Amino acid sequence: MKLATRYIVREHVGPLLFALTALTSLLMLQYVARQLANLAGKGLPWSAIGKFFVLSLPFTVAMTMPMAVLVATLFTFGRMAAEHEITAFKASGVRVRILMLPVLSCALLLSIAMVAFNDQVLPRANHELRILQGDIAKTKPTLALRDQAMNAITDQFFLRIARSNASTNKMYDVVIYDLTKGPERKTIYADSGVFSLTPNGQDLLLQLFDGYSQEFVRGDPKRLQRSFFIDQTVKVRGITRGFESTSNDDFRSDREMTVCEMHRRYRADAMEFRRLRQEYIMYASRLVAPGTKTLRAPRDRPASEGLAQFYCVTLPSLFLPKRAKAQAIVPLDTVPRLTVPTDSTRQDTVAALPPVPPPAVTIPAPPVVDSVSMNRGAMNAAESQLLVSREALDSLTVEIHKKFALSFACFVFVLFGPPIALRFPRGGVGVTIGVSIGVFGLYYICLMGGEALADKGLVPASIAMWIANAMFTFAGVLLLWRVESTTDTSRGGGLRDWWADRGARRALAAQIQRERAATRNGHEPTPVAGA
């Protein structure tokens, strides 16, 4: 049996590596095609472009690994069934589920490795990739002006020229739209001009001749001021900038944090959520009609996320040595001392003294406030803050469960793939690719749909993110039971044979129904063809 185990595992290694390489390459090409406009024409160094591709790999591998596992199991078990190896194993007393045990064990180890990959490698790569994309977006290449077009020098400075001379940098019929001052928009018209860069190579100088500028007067948007000039210089700062790497960026989104980091943030946000919820309930209860026994409030969230609590707290405590916590030592000087009077005569004398009346203080009457409006305003403010806090909590919960659900999809697809391959043993590569695309497409739709429902708070993340795994696990177990209940696992062929068999079975069932109907009516039944 050890030889069979090594043989089955070895047969999966080649298809797995090939499928992972091919699928990762295809997704990377698609991603690069979408990002090509942001990379081309900016004069980026090769190191930045290579770093961009390397940092994009972890996310792609996290998506393609489950699909590669499905392709490998479909191809391997389909080939073994087509060459009657499964039949030989079954004739020797080895059932299909026994053959799947080594593959399931390896898939479980791969799922655990993917959990560590998605938890440690992927967030750091996403963080570095976001910083790199921000640096690339800030990079501005050398200025190039186009004739008869609106040239966006900056986001709030636009230049239009009728024609230009590249050798002398001279412009003709110049129009400038300056929106840097917000509502005080400024438009400059000039007959001609010359553009040049400052010695630092980052600022643009526009020397304009024979024109005028018009702008709105400050504080009065109905008045327009026009000024004429013979020679005027306009300076635009920061229009060119080389690539500069950002070294200090501590902000991290939920996709850039590990599970334990998200768990710590979740616990802090859960305390704030509960406080806002209690505040909302308090103000809402003051606005309901007297005698109302029920009050509708947002669904409560637990103080800690269960899966993250197990992964970050419970699991490490089982394997790591426990740390002893030293008790706090309080200095004697800081301990308050109680002073007990010993002179009873002095106590009685003090007690016999008449109390000193407090000084008379006139308290002004409180202003009249509409309590209903105040409570309603406070309730609406608490509700809006509660919505923001709830979205943050649900986003963290979804991301935590998504890391684990996508990792254990490798194990689920190993359980689902072999029964499909054994049902169509002579389907070939077409069935392998078609079933893989269909299965993973359906799985991805269920995963994204569950994520959308969980983000809106309609379904708990523990259900929404695991429903796809549960569905495919149930389907895999059911298909495996049906394969085990047959006498020959190589009975099937391709999709065409399955469709022809299905048509024959339906025709036979219809003929049997007609015979039964004829028997009930007293007529002679028609013999079944082939009976």
Summary of the structure (lengths in Angstrom):
residues: 531
radius of gyration: 37.3
end to end distance: 43.9
largest distance: 126.6
contacts: 1412
relative contact order: 0.10
helix: 59%
strand: 13%
